[in-house]
Amino acid sequence: MTADPYLELGVERGASDAEIKIAYERAITKAARDGLLETAKRIDAAYEVLRNPSRRALFDRAGVVHEMPRLDPAGSYFAPAAAPWRSWSPEEQVAATVARTKTRPSRFVMLGVVALLVAILGVNLHAMRHGGATTLTADESGTTLHAFGGAPPIAVTAHPKRLLAPVAGPAGSGGYTYQGSARWNPCQPIHYVVSGAEPFTGANQLLTQALGEASAASGLKFTYDGPTTEAAGTNRPSYQPQRYGRTWAPVLVAWTDQSQAPELAGNVIGLGGAASASVRGHDRLVSGILFFDAPELSLIAQRPTGFASMRTVMLHEIGHLLGLGHVQDTTAVMYPSDDGQGDYNAGDLRGLAYAGNGECSKYS
């Protein structure tokens, strides 16, 4: 016999097919990551009931379902175009995930090692001038990672002025973390380009609105430079003269998936981070990434609260792009959660105001 599949997946009885699929993906990924094979089997069995209309109707009537074979993942019972990702069994998923965990250090351990190397070798990594500047990229935690790339020739603006008025954060202090010391130049716009197909109608508009909110809170201006064919990649060079000319590469916003950005696997919906370089002896943020899991977003868009959740995800990743790190305040947008539905709180706003009040440099 199979236990209550709704309770197993944590969904309501009236849940839509899309909500059930999202709940299943998250639950099976967490069970696999934790090495809980029996839990993974129960989750998979629950999904076998709810993904099939006749099995689900039988349970709704009788409150019980006898064990049945696992459905062919290529069948037409649920989202046939997306079904092949279930071709593995729970045993295969758990074994593969545990093997990866044992043979590869966690991303957070790797970040700690990189941070230590940067602290010890900071002069070597950061003191390079144009023509050989070291760039850094970041993951969804906002922590900088060593990457690669050259740098454009220095341009000078005789009398630089802020593009937008400086923003004063709410009264009080704290409530945010800031990664490193480099900030964006408020005298220049943050250029960005968009890669990939819009995952659902309104996604680009939602992105524009989220960037506008971050701009108003930080006093930093975003400028859209159009679409790009550049694919997502977290080791992205910050200087690509053949593609973008002899200037820093614009921020790459990508509607993508985990096949292009493996860091989006599991429960990760978005990635955001900035790249820094030394310009005439001063560290500045010069480029960056905003990557979003398009298949996941297209499913979330079908939920009643989908757009509110995605807006918060976008605000969170844009916060990382502007230099903010995670906080422990559960009411903050920068709290590391994938189910938030809120606005920047006072701590977030103080952090964004700080991010936007960097030195107005004449060098670009």
Secondary structure, 3 states (H helix, E strand, C coil): CCCCHHHHHCCCCCCCHHHHHHHHHHHHHHHHHCCCHHHHHHHHHHHHHHCCHHHHHHHHHHCCCCCCCCCCCCCCCCCHHHHHHHCCCHHHHHHHHHHHHHHCCCHHHHHHHHHHHHHHCHHHHHCCCCCCCCCEEECCCCCEEECCCCCCCCCECCCCCCCCCCCCCCCCCCCCCECCCCECCCCCCEEEEEECCCCCCCHHHHHHHHHHHHHHHHCCCEEEEEECCCCCCCCCCCECHHHHCCCECCEEEEEECCCCCHHHCCCCCEEEEEEEEEECCEEEEEEEEEEEEHHHHHHHCCCCCHHHHHHHHHHHHHHHHCCECCCCCCCCCCCCCCCCCCCCCHHHHHHHHHHHCCCCCCEC
